[in-house]
Amino acid sequence: MPNPTELIGRIVRFVGEILGASSLRFEIGPTLAVLGILLVFLQLVARPVTRWTTSDAGGLAGVGRSMALAAEAGTDAVVSLGTAGLSRTTDAMGRLQTLAALPLLGHVARAAARSGVPLRVLTNDAMAAVAARATVESAHVSTATRERTGRSRIVVVGEGRPAPAGLAMTTRARPAAAFAFGSLREEAQLHLEGLGGGAGSLSAGTAEPSQAPTVLLPTTAALIGPELYQAPGDLRADVHERTSVLAADRIILLVLLAILAGSALALSGIVDPADLIGTARR
Amino acid sequence: MRRPILTALVAVVGLLLLADYLVVNASLAELADLLISAAILVAAGAALAGVASLALRRGGDLWRRRGDPVGALLVLGGMAAVLVAGLRPGTAGAGDPAVGWLLAALVIPIGASLFGLLFVSTLAASRRSLAMRSRDGTVLVVAAIVVLVLLLPLGGTVGSWLSEAAGWSLTFPLGAVFRGLLLGIAVVAAVVAARTLLGVGPADD
């Protein structure tokens, strides 16, 4: 008959053998630092408790007005999800921007659905197109305008980053409002030029640091860097959206404090944080 | 909608990968490799499903005579050309010379010709930005003019002073702004990625 004590003993021995066959990849300092950062990060994500303040970076509060103008003019509105896609062979940070753009697409789609404005969503990735379709349909469901779903189109413009830029520059349609949110790289200027050339207004946002000037130039309001990720939190004051913004603000503050404290310690010669965490100084 | 099984799966996989990152253990390393391979397979499957969906959609457009038939033909023809070049018997796959030729002779020149428009479109955007009296745009254009002056190919004392000033502006003000942006993006992206994976608020509700 199985003995519970023996079973527990075997489990303890098994865990002991695994631990005996293991060793730390780094020194104890860096290991604790990584675990500490993770704990602080999870705490911040799970329980932000600060006063909520909002802003309108990117001028997204004016989407409703743009849609009213589009409805009056009888034209459509265009949303580009950037050029990274979701399943394309590009870096994860680029693809994450496509995910971050989906709530913004939802915001525009809800405003378009209420105003009866057809929406044209441009993407260069089939998976992003599926996500965009689901987002647009969800917007019509939430605004009780399912009968208008068929008027909106999701356009897969082809593979590669230049393809959406080429299409935007050659399309004859003149939308009342154009939006471009997501990863934009070397093709950003052409992409925005094509979208904004005939549009009544243009809003854009990207978290690509090298393209910050490109986004600022043709638009009157833009989402630069972290703002692309934080904008959904500004649009809706739900707890989920607030979590992102508050946690990000607090992490940024903590990082800045850590950098300042580390710099002060290194400059005063008390202790070098680079030596403490085992990082070689360049 | 809450997805407890998915969230639990993500948490367990994340903890395993973190443990493998911190601890050297052969069994753990094998398990982590297995998980990463599975993730790659899932991503490849998703990409394949996306391509199949695109082909079906474009094929349907042609069959039902709706949308843009020329565009649909070009998409299907392009897909077929690359598939034949990469999958025909005796081919070297993605590294086959035929696939390389399709890229080097068609895709890259088309992209390059498009990027040839960058200079003109940047000037046009600058002009429009100034005409709109955009504050950000004006600062950008002024900064661009300053940088152009700093990079003038001049010799002598003035030239070396300009060169030093260009180097200083690249290292300090521009470097600081760029690193600040990178830091901000990294921490916010980490929060968004964690929220998406753990199901803390869907991407769009």
HADDOCK unambig.tbl for C-alpha pairs under 7 A between the chains (distance, minus, plus):
assign (segid A and resid 21 and name CA) (segid B and resid 25 and name CA) 6.51 0.50 0.50
assign (segid A and resid 22 and name CA) (segid B and resid 23 and name CA) 6.40 0.50 0.50
assign (segid A and resid 22 and name CA) (segid B and resid 24 and name CA) 5.35 0.50 0.50
assign (segid A and resid 22 and name CA) (segid B and resid 25 and name CA) 4.73 0.50 0.50
assign (segid A and resid 23 and name CA) (segid B and resid 23 and name CA) 5.64 0.50 0.50
assign (segid A and resid 23 and name CA) (segid B and resid 24 and name CA) 5.12 0.50 0.50
assign (segid A and resid 23 and name CA) (segid B and resid 25 and name CA) 6.96 0.50 0.50
assign (segid A and resid 24 and name CA) (segid B and resid 22 and name CA) 5.95 0.50 0.50
assign (segid A and resid 24 and name CA) (segid B and resid 23 and name CA) 4.52 0.50 0.50
assign (segid A and resid 24 and name CA) (segid B and resid 24 and name CA) 5.86 0.50 0.50
assign (segid A and resid 25 and name CA) (segid B and resid 22 and name CA) 5.23 0.50 0.50
assign (segid A and resid 25 and name CA) (segid B and resid 23 and name CA) 5.14 0.50 0.50
assign (segid A and resid 25 and name CA) (segid B and resid 24 and name CA) 5.56 0.50 0.50
assign (segid A and resid 26 and name CA) (segid B and resid 22 and name CA) 6.77 0.50 0.50
assign (segid A and resid 31 and name CA) (segid B and resid 22 and name CA) 6.51 0.50 0.50
assign (segid A and resid 45 and name CA) (segid B and resid 191 and name CA) 6.74 0.50 0.50
assign (segid A and resid 87 and name CA) (segid B and resid 47 and name CA) 5.47 0.50 0.50
assign (segid A and resid 99 and name CA) (segid B and resid 203 and name CA) 6.85 0.50 0.50
assign (segid A and resid 102 and name CA) (segid B and resid 203 and name CA) 6.48 0.50 0.50
assign (segid A and resid 102 and name CA) (segid B and resid 204 and name CA) 6.39 0.50 0.50
assign (segid A and resid 103 and name CA) (segid B and resid 203 and name CA) 5.95 0.50 0.50
assign (segid A and resid 103 and name CA) (segid B and resid 204 and name CA) 4.78 0.50 0.50
assign (segid A and resid 106 and name CA) (segid B and resid 204 and name CA) 6.42 0.50 0.50
assign (segid A and resid 126 and name CA) (segid B and resid 50 and name CA) 4.75 0.50 0.50
assign (segid A and resid 126 and name CA) (segid B and resid 51 and name CA) 6.28 0.50 0.50
assign (segid A and resid 126 and name CA) (segid B and resid 54 and name CA) 6.09 0.50 0.50
assign (segid A and resid 127 and name CA) (segid B and resid 50 and name CA) 5.22 0.50 0.50
assign (segid A and resid 135 and name CA) (segid B and resid 204 and name CA) 6.72 0.50 0.50
assign (segid A and resid 162 and name CA) (segid B and resid 111 and name CA) 6.06 0.50 0.50
assign (segid A and resid 189 and name CA) (segid B and resid 118 and name CA) 6.88 0.50 0.50
assign (segid A and resid 189 and name CA) (segid B and resid 122 and name CA) 6.79 0.50 0.50
assign (segid A and resid 190 and name CA) (segid B and resid 118 and name CA) 6.46 0.50 0.50
assign (segid A and resid 190 and name CA) (segid B and resid 121 and name CA) 6.75 0.50 0.50
assign (segid A and resid 193 and name CA) (segid B and resid 121 and name CA) 6.80 0.50 0.50
assign (segid A and resid 207 and name CA) (segid B and resid 185 and name CA) 6.63 0.50 0.50
assign (segid A and resid 209 and name CA) (segid B and resid 178 and name CA) 6.59 0.50 0.50
assign (segid A and resid 209 and name CA) (segid B and resid 181 and name CA) 6.20 0.50 0.50
assign (segid A and resid 209 and name CA) (segid B and resid 182 and name CA) 6.69 0.50 0.50
assign (segid A and resid 213 and name CA) (segid B and resid 140 and name CA) 6.98 0.50 0.50
assign (segid A and resid 216 and name CA) (segid B and resid 136 and name CA) 6.47 0.50 0.50
assign (segid A and resid 216 and name CA) (segid B and resid 137 and name CA) 6.35 0.50 0.50
assign (segid A and resid 217 and name CA) (segid B and resid 125 and name CA) 6.41 0.50 0.50
assign (segid A and resid 217 and name CA) (segid B and resid 126 and name CA) 6.52 0.50 0.50
assign (segid A and resid 217 and name CA) (segid B and resid 129 and name CA) 6.15 0.50 0.50
assign (segid A and resid 217 and name CA) (segid B and resid 137 and name CA) 5.00 0.50 0.50
assign (segid A and resid 218 and name CA) (segid B and resid 125 and name CA) 5.57 0.50 0.50
assign (segid A and resid 218 and name CA) (segid B and resid 129 and name CA) 6.12 0.50 0.50
assign (segid A and resid 220 and name CA) (segid B and resid 134 and name CA) 6.43 0.50 0.50
assign (segid A and resid 225 and name CA) (segid B and resid 181 and name CA) 6.05 0.50 0.50
assign (segid A and resid 225 and name CA) (segid B and resid 185 and name CA) 5.70 0.50 0.50
assign (segid A and resid 226 and name CA) (segid B and resid 184 and name CA) 5.68 0.50 0.50
assign (segid A and resid 226 and name CA) (segid B and resid 185 and name CA) 4.66 0.50 0.50
assign (segid A and resid 226 and name CA) (segid B and resid 188 and name CA) 6.13 0.50 0.50
assign (segid A and resid 229 and name CA) (segid B and resid 188 and name CA) 6.66 0.50 0.50
assign (segid A and resid 240 and name CA) (segid B and resid 200 and name CA) 6.63 0.50 0.50
assign (segid A and resid 240 and name CA) (segid B and resid 201 and name CA) 5.08 0.50 0.50
assign (segid A and resid 244 and name CA) (segid B and resid 191 and name CA) 6.38 0.50 0.50
assign (segid A and resid 244 and name CA) (segid B and resid 192 and name CA) 6.59 0.50 0.50
assign (segid A and resid 248 and name CA) (segid B and resid 187 and name CA) 6.48 0.50 0.50
assign (segid A and resid 248 and name CA) (segid B and resid 188 and name CA) 5.23 0.50 0.50
assign (segid A and resid 248 and name CA) (segid B and resid 191 and name CA) 6.66 0.50 0.50
assign (segid A and resid 251 and name CA) (segid B and resid 187 and name CA) 6.79 0.50 0.50
assign (segid A and resid 252 and name CA) (segid B and resid 184 and name CA) 6.54 0.50 0.50
assign (segid A and resid 252 and name CA) (segid B and resid 187 and name CA) 6.86 0.50 0.50
